[in-house]
Amino acid sequence: MSKVISHWFDGAESQGTAQRWADVTNPATGQVTGRLALAGKDDADAVIASAVRASEAWANTSLARRTQVIFAFRELLSARKDELAELITAEHGKVHSDALGEIARGLEVVELACGISQLLKGDFSENASTGIDVHSVRAPLGVVGIISPFNFPAMVPMWFFPVALAAGNAVVLKPSEKDPSASIWMAKLWQEAGLPDGVFNVLQGDKTAVDALLTSPDVDAISFVGSTPIAQYVYEQASNHGKRVQALGGAKNHMVVLPDADLDAAADAAVNAGYGSAGERCMAISVLVAVEPIADDLIARIAERTGTLVIGDGRPTDEKEVDMGPLVTKAHRDRVAGFIDSGEKAGAKVVIDGREVKPRGDKDGFWLGPTLFDHVTEDMDIYTEEIFGPVLSVIRVETFEEAVQLINRNEYGNGTAVFTNDGGAARRFSREVQVGMVGVNVPIPVPVAYHSFGGWKRSLFGDTHAYGTEGVHFFTRSKVITSRWPDPGTRHEGGLELGFPQND
């Protein structure tokens, strides 16, 4: 019998009005494992109201106490990460080790939030004008909404909620309908860590839930990760309703390999970054830019390595662990397969065909193997569209300049990488490429938590990246206090002066 997955607010699970339901499946078997309660407008209002009721008391809770709760959450999550990884694998399909990896990277942001007191410090100017002091503080916003995608059901929410909570905000998390159980698991962990009820809430649902967060007058900010069309919609709607917004959109990440590069290292990186998590990563490498004359040699090495990959059920077993699991849903699997059909019809050379995969798993799983295309051109769908699957396209160019121009012409600017042993070329690439995150001999340059994550161009709507100091500033607002305290016993010698105040 499938489990029921509900909302979480006021410190407990609730199905709300439960007038609409969605199936949650195990991608490795195709079986329905859960029924998800989809929020109506009344449900959304109830969850948001819970956050509003709790927000003032949490904002007034001392930094010391808030830090203690964040640290307790960190300890619990670290000790029980295998439980969460199993939930992720069962609903997303990524292999267990990959699920543990996303939790580890999310933990980095939790650890950053444990030191939030250092990042929330304001400034103080004594005697800025005669007898007048000025100081600034960073105050919480109130209630913040987090709308997260299916591909990282733990890590992406953890890009936002540790910092938001540590800064004194209440949170409403709207996870993906495809893998919602991780959100409830984390809500219960927050309760165990001592977070007051109502400070962390989960709103399950689809567009109805999203629109409720975007339009509610009680929600002060929105953090979003997803496709570019939806990111633009979220940004426009939330901004029109007076909210602060960071909306991280789609990607088409290029990896440039220069002729002097270590081709074995580049081939390993291309396979790892192209096919890890079945390509369902916003930082996956989907375009390999080979600067001639190394394309033939590099493609042969990539093909050889790809042929050794084991595709199957990602749950841990006594057998050799599989390298890549299924895609998240049958509809998404069919969509990605359609792009392979399109690329072949457009004239790209199919070096490895993922449609012919023989997985180690149930025949009803949503399987699609790694696919490698050569001789891809800029006008093909497999280049212009964000496929979000295990499809790696090779574009051949003659020069370094062509490679940079190719990347800069693309509408996305999320992540990119260059593989080279030439420090000058790497420095020039890093300076000239118009992308938010750059890797030098690093294929997936996701920044550590004390820097910030975010792209350029149509990969980001809004001007604030995730986590790091930018995240702290996003979840707080500055207040400046100007004060005068006359010396005791000093006679007031002021008077009427209607001119604009001047400093002296």
C-alpha positions as CSV (number, residue, x, y, z in Angstrom):
1,M,0.0,0.0,0.0
2,S,1.4,3.4,-1.0
3,K,2.1,6.0,1.8
4,V,0.4,9.3,2.1
5,I,2.6,12.4,1.8
6,S,1.2,15.5,3.4
7,H,2.0,19.2,4.2
8,W,3.8,20.1,7.4
9,F,2.8,23.1,9.5
10,D,2.3,24.0,13.2
11,G,4.7,21.2,13.9
12,A,2.7,18.3,12.4
13,E,1.7,16.6,9.2
14,S,-1.7,17.5,7.7
15,Q,-3.5,16.5,4.5
16,G,-5.4,19.8,4.5
17,T,-8.4,19.8,2.3
18,A,-6.9,16.9,0.2
19,Q,-9.2,17.4,-2.8
20,R,-6.4,16.6,-5.3
21,W,-3.7,14.0,-5.2
22,A,-0.6,13.0,-7.3
23,D,1.2,9.7,-7.6
24,V,4.8,9.5,-6.5
25,T,6.8,6.7,-8.2
26,N,10.0,4.7,-7.7
27,P,11.8,5.4,-11.0
28,A,13.7,2.2,-10.9
29,T,10.6,0.0,-10.8
30,G,7.8,2.3,-12.2
31,Q,5.7,1.5,-9.2
32,V,3.6,4.0,-7.3
33,T,5.0,4.3,-3.8
34,G,3.1,7.3,-2.5
35,R,0.1,9.6,-2.8
36,L,0.8,13.3,-2.5
37,A,-1.7,15.7,-1.2
38,L,-1.8,18.7,-3.5
39,A,-2.5,22.0,-1.9
40,G,-5.5,24.1,-2.7
41,K,-5.6,27.9,-2.0
42,D,-7.0,27.3,1.5
43,D,-4.2,24.8,2.3
44,A,-1.6,27.2,1.1
45,D,-3.1,30.0,3.3
46,A,-3.1,27.7,6.3
47,V,0.6,26.8,5.9
48,I,1.6,30.4,5.3
49,A,-0.4,31.5,8.3
50,S,1.6,29.1,10.5
51,A,4.8,30.7,9.3
52,V,3.4,34.2,10.0
53,R,2.4,33.2,13.6
54,A,5.8,31.9,14.4
55,S,8.0,34.5,12.6
56,E,8.0,37.3,15.2
57,A,9.0,35.1,18.1
58,W,11.7,33.4,16.1
59,A,13.1,36.8,14.8
60,N,13.3,37.9,18.5
61,T,15.1,34.7,19.5
62,S,18.7,35.4,20.4
63,L,21.5,34.7,17.9
64,A,23.0,32.3,20.5
65,R,19.8,30.2,20.7
66,R,19.2,30.2,16.9
67,T,22.8,29.0,16.4
68,Q,22.3,26.2,18.9
69,V,19.2,24.9,16.9
70,I,21.1,25.1,13.6
71,F,24.0,23.2,15.1
72,A,21.7,20.6,16.5
73,F,20.2,20.1,13.1
74,R,23.6,19.8,11.6
75,E,24.6,17.0,14.1
76,L,21.3,15.1,13.5
77,L,21.6,15.3,9.7
78,S,25.2,14.2,9.7
79,A,24.4,11.2,11.9
80,R,21.3,10.1,9.9
81,K,22.2,11.1,6.3
82,D,21.8,7.5,5.1
83,E,18.1,7.6,5.9
84,L,17.6,10.7,3.8
85,A,19.8,9.3,1.0
86,E,17.5,6.2,0.8
87,L,14.4,8.4,0.5
88,I,16.1,10.4,-2.3
89,T,17.1,7.3,-4.2
90,A,13.7,5.8,-3.9
91,E,11.9,8.8,-5.4
92,H,14.5,10.5,-7.6
93,G,16.4,7.5,-8.8
94,K,19.9,8.8,-8.4
95,V,22.3,6.2,-6.9
96,H,22.8,6.1,-3.2
97,S,26.4,7.5,-3.3
98,D,25.2,10.4,-5.3
99,A,22.4,11.1,-2.9
100,L,24.9,11.1,0.0
101,G,27.0,13.5,-2.1
102,E,24.2,16.0,-2.4
103,I,23.5,15.8,1.3
104,A,27.2,16.5,2.0
105,R,27.1,19.6,-0.1
106,G,23.9,20.8,1.6
107,L,25.6,20.2,5.0
108,E,28.2,22.8,4.0
109,V,25.6,25.5,3.9
110,V,24.2,24.3,7.3
111,E,27.7,24.6,8.7
112,L,28.0,28.1,7.2
113,A,24.7,29.0,9.0
114,C,26.2,27.8,12.3
115,G,28.5,30.8,12.0
116,I,25.7,33.3,11.0
117,S,26.5,35.6,14.0
118,Q,29.7,36.7,12.3
119,L,27.9,37.3,9.0
120,L,25.0,39.3,10.6
121,K,27.2,41.9,12.3
122,G,26.4,45.5,11.5
123,D,28.7,48.5,11.5
124,F,29.1,51.3,14.0
125,S,30.4,54.9,13.5
126,E,31.0,56.9,16.6
127,N,30.7,60.7,16.4
128,A,29.7,60.6,12.8
129,S,28.5,64.2,13.4
130,T,29.1,66.1,16.6
131,G,27.5,64.0,19.4
132,I,25.8,61.7,16.9
133,D,26.5,58.0,16.4
134,V,25.4,55.8,13.5
135,H,25.1,52.1,13.4
136,S,23.5,49.5,11.1
137,V,21.9,46.1,11.8
138,R,20.7,43.3,9.5
139,A,17.1,42.4,10.3
140,P,15.2,39.3,9.1
141,L,12.6,39.7,6.4
142,G,9.7,37.7,8.0
143,V,8.4,34.8,5.9
144,V,10.3,33.4,3.0
145,G,9.2,30.9,0.4
146,I,11.5,28.3,-1.2
147,I,10.4,26.6,-4.4
148,S,12.8,23.7,-5.2
149,P,13.3,21.3,-8.1
150,F,13.2,17.5,-8.3
151,N,16.8,17.0,-9.1
152,F,18.2,17.9,-5.6
153,P,15.4,17.4,-3.1
154,A,17.8,17.9,-0.2
155,M,20.7,20.0,-1.4
156,V,18.8,22.8,-3.2
157,P,16.5,23.5,-0.2
158,M,19.6,23.5,2.0
159,W,21.1,26.2,-0.2
160,F,18.4,28.5,1.3
161,F,16.7,27.4,4.5
162,P,19.7,27.2,6.8
163,V,20.7,30.8,6.1
164,A,17.1,32.0,6.1
165,L,16.4,30.3,9.5
166,A,19.6,31.4,11.1
167,A,18.9,35.0,10.0
168,G,15.6,34.9,11.9
169,N,13.1,34.2,9.2
170,A,10.3,31.6,9.1
171,V,10.3,29.3,6.0
172,V,7.7,27.7,3.7
173,L,9.3,25.1,1.5
174,K,7.4,24.0,-1.7
175,P,9.3,20.9,-2.9
176,S,8.8,19.1,-6.2
177,E,5.8,16.9,-6.5
178,K,8.1,14.2,-8.0
179,D,10.1,13.5,-4.8
180,P,8.5,15.2,-1.8
181,S,9.3,12.8,1.0
182,A,12.7,14.4,1.8
183,S,11.0,17.7,2.7
184,I,8.9,16.0,5.4
185,W,11.9,14.1,6.7
186,M,13.8,17.3,7.1
187,A,10.9,19.1,8.8
188,K,10.7,16.4,11.4
189,L,14.5,16.7,11.9
190,W,14.1,20.4,12.5
191,Q,11.5,19.7,15.2
192,E,13.9,17.2,16.8
193,A,16.6,19.8,16.7
194,G,14.5,22.2,18.8
195,L,13.1,24.6,16.1
196,P,9.8,26.0,17.3
197,D,6.7,24.8,15.5
198,G,5.7,27.0,12.6
199,V,9.2,28.3,11.8
200,F,9.8,25.6,9.1
201,N,6.8,24.5,7.1
202,V,6.2,22.3,4.0
203,L,3.6,23.1,1.4
204,Q,3.1,20.3,-1.1
205,G,1.6,20.9,-4.5
206,D,1.8,22.2,-8.0
207,K,1.2,25.5,-9.7
208,T,-1.6,26.3,-7.2
209,A,0.8,26.2,-4.3
210,V,3.5,28.1,-6.2
211,D,1.1,30.9,-7.2
212,A,-0.1,31.2,-3.6
213,L,3.5,31.8,-2.4
214,L,4.1,34.3,-5.2
215,T,1.0,36.4,-4.5
216,S,0.6,36.1,-0.7
217,P,1.0,39.5,1.0
218,D,2.5,37.5,4.0
219,V,5.4,36.1,2.1
220,D,8.3,38.6,1.9
221,A,10.8,36.8,-0.4
222,I,11.0,33.9,-2.9
223,S,14.0,31.6,-3.6
224,F,13.5,29.5,-6.7
225,V,15.5,26.9,-8.7
226,G,14.1,25.4,-11.9
227,S,13.8,25.8,-15.6
228,T,14.3,29.2,-17.3
229,P,10.7,29.7,-18.4
230,I,9.4,29.0,-14.9
231,A,12.2,31.1,-13.3
232,Q,11.2,34.1,-15.4
233,Y,7.5,33.5,-14.4
234,V,8.4,33.3,-10.7
235,Y,10.6,36.4,-10.9
236,E,7.9,38.5,-12.7
237,Q,5.0,37.4,-10.6
238,A,6.7,37.7,-7.2
239,S,8.3,41.0,-8.1
240,N,5.0,42.4,-9.2
241,H,3.7,41.5,-5.8
242,G,6.5,43.4,-4.0
243,K,8.7,40.5,-3.1
244,R,12.4,40.1,-3.0
245,V,13.3,37.3,-5.6
246,Q,16.2,35.1,-6.5
247,A,15.2,32.8,-9.3
248,L,17.9,30.5,-10.7
249,G,17.0,29.1,-14.1
250,G,18.2,26.7,-16.7
251,A,21.6,25.9,-18.1
252,K,23.6,24.6,-21.1
253,N,27.0,24.0,-19.6
254,H,30.0,23.8,-21.9
255,M,33.3,22.1,-21.2
256,V,36.2,23.3,-23.4
257,V,39.1,20.9,-24.0
258,L,42.2,22.6,-25.4
259,P,44.8,20.6,-27.4
260,D,47.4,20.7,-24.5
261,A,45.0,19.2,-22.0
262,D,45.5,15.8,-20.2
263,L,43.0,13.9,-22.4
264,D,42.5,11.1,-19.9
265,A,41.6,13.6,-17.2
266,A,39.3,15.4,-19.6
267,A,37.6,12.2,-20.7
268,D,37.0,11.1,-17.0
269,A,35.6,14.6,-16.3
270,A,33.3,14.5,-19.3
271,V,31.8,11.2,-18.3
272,N,31.4,12.1,-14.7
273,A,29.9,15.5,-15.3
274,G,27.8,14.5,-18.3
275,Y,26.2,11.3,-17.0
276,G,26.3,11.6,-13.2
277,S,22.7,11.6,-11.8
278,A,21.5,10.7,-15.3
279,G,22.4,14.2,-16.4
280,E,19.6,15.6,-14.2
281,R,21.8,18.4,-12.8
282,C,21.7,22.1,-13.5
283,M,25.5,22.0,-13.5
284,A,25.9,18.9,-15.7
285,I,28.2,19.2,-18.7
286,S,25.9,18.8,-21.7
287,V,28.2,20.3,-24.4
288,L,31.8,19.3,-24.9
289,V,33.8,21.8,-27.0
290,A,36.8,20.0,-28.5
291,V,39.5,22.4,-29.9
292,E,41.1,20.6,-32.8
293,P,43.0,18.4,-33.5
294,I,42.1,16.4,-30.4
295,A,38.4,15.6,-31.0
296,D,38.7,12.1,-32.4
297,D,41.1,11.0,-29.7
298,L,39.0,12.6,-26.9
299,I,35.7,11.1,-28.2
300,A,37.3,7.6,-28.4
301,R,38.4,7.9,-24.8
302,I,35.0,9.1,-23.6
303,A,33.2,6.3,-25.5
304,E,35.5,3.7,-24.0
305,R,34.8,4.9,-20.5
306,T,31.1,5.2,-21.1
307,G,30.9,1.6,-22.2
308,T,32.0,0.5,-18.7
309,L,29.2,2.2,-16.9
310,V,26.6,0.1,-15.0
311,I,23.1,1.4,-15.3
312,G,20.5,0.2,-12.8
313,D,18.7,0.5,-9.5
314,G,20.6,2.9,-7.3
315,R,19.7,1.4,-4.0
316,P,22.8,-0.1,-2.3
317,T,23.4,-3.8,-2.6
318,D,26.1,-6.3,-2.1
319,E,26.8,-6.3,-5.8
320,K,29.0,-3.7,-7.6
321,E,27.3,-0.4,-7.1
322,V,25.7,1.0,-10.2
323,D,27.0,4.2,-11.7
324,M,23.8,5.7,-13.0
325,G,20.2,5.2,-12.2
326,P,16.9,5.9,-14.1
327,L,15.3,9.2,-15.0
328,V,12.9,10.6,-12.6
329,T,9.6,9.9,-14.5
330,K,8.5,8.1,-17.6
331,A,7.4,11.3,-19.1
332,H,10.8,12.8,-18.6
333,R,12.5,9.7,-19.9
334,D,10.4,9.8,-23.1
335,R,11.2,13.6,-23.5
336,V,14.9,13.0,-23.3
337,A,14.6,10.0,-25.8
338,G,12.8,12.4,-28.1
339,F,15.8,14.7,-28.1
340,I,18.0,11.7,-29.1
341,D,15.6,11.0,-32.0
342,S,15.8,14.7,-33.0
343,G,19.6,14.8,-32.9
344,E,19.9,11.7,-35.0
345,K,17.4,13.1,-37.6
346,A,19.2,16.4,-37.7
347,G,22.5,14.8,-38.8
348,A,24.5,14.5,-35.6
349,K,26.5,11.3,-35.3
350,V,25.3,8.9,-32.6
351,V,28.5,7.5,-31.1
352,I,26.7,5.8,-28.1
353,D,23.0,5.3,-28.1
354,G,21.3,5.3,-24.7
355,R,18.1,4.0,-26.2
356,E,19.7,0.6,-26.4
357,V,20.5,0.4,-22.7
358,K,20.4,-2.9,-20.8
359,P,19.9,-1.9,-17.2
360,R,20.4,-3.9,-14.1
361,G,16.9,-3.3,-12.8
362,D,13.2,-3.8,-13.3
363,K,11.9,-3.7,-16.9
364,D,9.3,-1.1,-15.9
365,G,11.9,1.4,-14.7
366,F,12.5,4.7,-16.5
367,W,15.7,3.7,-18.1
368,L,17.8,5.6,-20.6
369,G,21.5,5.1,-21.0
370,P,24.3,7.5,-21.6
371,T,24.2,9.0,-25.1
372,L,27.1,10.6,-27.0
373,F,26.7,12.7,-30.1
374,D,29.5,14.0,-32.4
375,H,29.4,16.6,-35.1
376,V,26.7,18.7,-33.3
377,T,25.9,22.1,-34.6
378,E,24.4,25.2,-33.0
379,D,21.1,25.0,-34.9
380,M,20.2,21.5,-33.6
381,D,17.7,21.0,-30.8
382,I,20.1,18.9,-28.8
383,Y,22.3,22.0,-28.6
384,T,19.7,24.8,-28.2
385,E,17.5,23.1,-25.6
386,E,18.2,22.2,-22.0
387,I,17.7,18.4,-22.2
388,F,18.3,17.5,-18.6
389,G,19.3,14.0,-19.3
390,P,22.4,11.8,-20.0
391,V,23.1,13.3,-23.4
392,L,26.5,14.7,-24.2
393,S,27.0,16.7,-27.4
394,V,30.4,17.3,-29.0
395,I,31.0,20.4,-31.0
396,R,34.3,20.7,-32.8
397,V,36.1,24.1,-33.2
398,E,39.4,25.2,-34.5
399,T,40.5,27.8,-32.0
400,F,40.3,29.0,-28.5
401,E,38.6,32.1,-29.7
402,E,35.8,30.1,-31.4
403,A,35.2,28.2,-28.2
404,V,34.8,31.3,-26.1
405,Q,32.5,32.9,-28.7
406,L,30.4,29.8,-28.8
407,I,29.8,29.9,-25.1
408,N,29.2,33.7,-25.0
409,R,26.6,33.4,-27.8
410,N,24.5,30.9,-25.8
411,E,21.5,32.3,-23.9
412,Y,22.5,30.5,-20.7
413,G,25.4,31.4,-18.4
414,N,25.3,29.0,-15.5
415,G,28.5,27.0,-15.4
416,T,31.4,26.2,-17.7
417,A,34.8,24.5,-17.6
418,V,38.1,24.6,-19.4
419,F,40.6,21.8,-19.4
420,T,44.2,22.9,-20.2
421,N,47.7,22.8,-18.8
422,D,48.3,26.4,-19.9
423,G,47.9,28.9,-17.1
424,G,47.6,31.8,-19.4
425,A,44.9,30.2,-21.4
426,A,43.0,29.3,-18.3
427,R,43.3,32.9,-16.9
428,R,42.1,34.4,-20.2
429,F,39.2,31.9,-20.4
430,S,38.1,32.8,-16.9
431,R,38.2,36.5,-17.6
432,E,36.5,36.5,-21.1
433,V,33.8,33.8,-20.7
434,Q,30.3,35.3,-19.8
435,V,29.2,32.7,-17.3
436,G,28.6,32.9,-13.5
437,M,30.6,29.8,-12.4
438,V,33.9,28.7,-14.1
439,G,35.9,25.6,-13.5
440,V,39.6,25.3,-14.5
441,N,40.2,21.5,-14.8
442,V,37.1,21.2,-12.6
443,P,34.1,20.0,-14.6
444,I,31.3,20.9,-12.1
445,P,32.4,24.1,-10.4
446,V,29.7,24.4,-7.7
447,P,31.2,26.9,-5.2
448,V,31.8,26.1,-1.6
449,A,29.3,27.4,0.8
450,Y,31.2,30.6,1.8
451,H,31.1,31.7,-1.8
452,S,27.9,32.0,-3.8
453,F,26.1,29.9,-6.4
454,G,24.5,31.6,-9.4
455,G,24.6,32.1,-13.2
456,W,24.5,34.9,-15.7
457,K,22.2,35.8,-18.5
458,R,19.0,33.7,-18.7
459,S,20.3,31.4,-15.9
460,L,19.4,33.9,-13.2
461,F,16.5,36.3,-12.7
462,G,17.2,38.8,-10.0
463,D,20.6,40.0,-8.9
464,T,21.4,37.8,-5.9
465,H,23.0,34.4,-5.9
466,A,22.4,31.5,-3.5
467,Y,24.1,31.0,-0.1
468,G,27.4,32.7,0.9
469,T,27.4,36.3,1.9
470,E,24.9,37.1,-1.0
471,G,22.5,34.6,0.6
472,V,22.9,36.3,4.0
473,H,22.1,39.7,2.5
474,F,19.2,38.3,0.5
475,F,17.5,36.9,3.7
476,T,18.1,40.1,5.7
477,R,17.6,43.8,5.2
478,S,19.6,46.7,6.5
479,K,18.4,49.1,9.1
480,V,20.5,52.2,10.0
481,I,20.0,53.9,13.4
482,T,21.3,57.5,13.9
483,S,21.3,58.5,17.6
484,R,22.2,61.4,19.9
485,W,22.6,61.0,23.6
486,P,23.2,64.4,25.3
487,D,25.6,64.4,28.3
488,P,23.8,64.2,31.6
489,G,23.2,67.7,33.1
490,T,24.0,69.5,29.8
491,R,21.5,72.2,29.1
492,H,19.6,71.9,25.7
493,E,20.7,74.8,23.5
494,G,18.9,73.8,20.3
495,G,16.3,75.8,18.5
496,L,14.1,75.8,15.5
497,E,15.9,75.1,12.3
498,L,13.8,74.0,9.3
499,G,16.7,73.5,6.9
500,F,17.8,70.0,5.9
501,P,20.1,68.5,8.6
502,Q,23.9,69.0,8.0
503,N,26.8,67.2,9.5
504,D,29.4,69.1,11.5
